[in-house]
Amino acid sequence: MKQYNDILKRIMEEGVDREGRNATTRALFALQMRFNMEDGFPAVTTKKLAFKAVKSELLWFLAMKGKERASDEELKVLNGSERTIWTDNAESDYWKPKVQFKGDLGRVYGIQWRNWKKPDGTTVDQIAQLIEKIKTTPNDRRLIVNAWNPGELEDMALPPCHMFFQCFVANGKLSLHMVQRSCDMFLGVPFNIASYSLLLHMLAQVTGLKAGECVLTLQDAHIYHEHFDAVKEQLAREPLPLCQLHLNPSVMDIDGFKMEDIELINYQSHPSIKAKMIV
């Protein structure tokens, strides 16, 4: 995870301070990280990763097949918690007037992945299409899943930060490249690295491939001023060896994964560092 820490350090030293929608940030534009899954699973080690939340959110995204709207209440059931990282967005002043039921988050991420509306009223399951293309036409340059739907941005509790991803197959390996428009480098990005690396492994398993590289392009890569002390504490810590990811090998359907089918092996980390979630 040295490259993640290096980006934190670079933003602190070279970033530009900017007034944003919700707070002041220090930011750089269009940075990239590449993680080879053969080197281990990129769970951050200089602070504790909430991997249970990573698993539950990704499974929640994938469970939106055929659904009209996403619900924070469903995510809480998966997560086994009274609150999730989405709860504050569900209760924000911006979104409250649009809520249709308790915990309503609108047509966020997983809805777009699995139930994108077409002009003729039919829908597209982008995840199912992606898996079918990887299996049948692996050299296709259109192995893309998009969450940024301009026609429905106002029907989302939060417009997607991680906007789209594209897959690439070569030499029996599946790689994934995600583009993220807004990147909370301290709280959000370690979560995003783990989430898309996990998705890569899951997609590779159900398509009979090995997991290759997970690549993240970070557009507005920022650190909130409120997080400066926490970042300095994190940068003072030495990274530890990477862990391994274990998936239940009997699961060969993307809709078949459950929380207990996913675990980290030999995960070591420094203690967690508390910081406020800025919404």
Beta strands, then each sheet from edge to edge (+ up, - down):
strand 1: 16-19
strand 2: 24-36
strand 3: 70-71
strand 4: 104-106
strand 5: 116-117
strand 6: 123-124
strand 7: 144-146
strand 8: 162-170
strand 9: 173-184
strand 10: 210-224
strand 11: 244-247
strand 12: 262-265
sheet 1: 1+ 2- 10+ 9+ 8- 7+
sheet 2: 3+ 4-
sheet 3: 5+ 6-
sheet 4: 11+ 12-
end
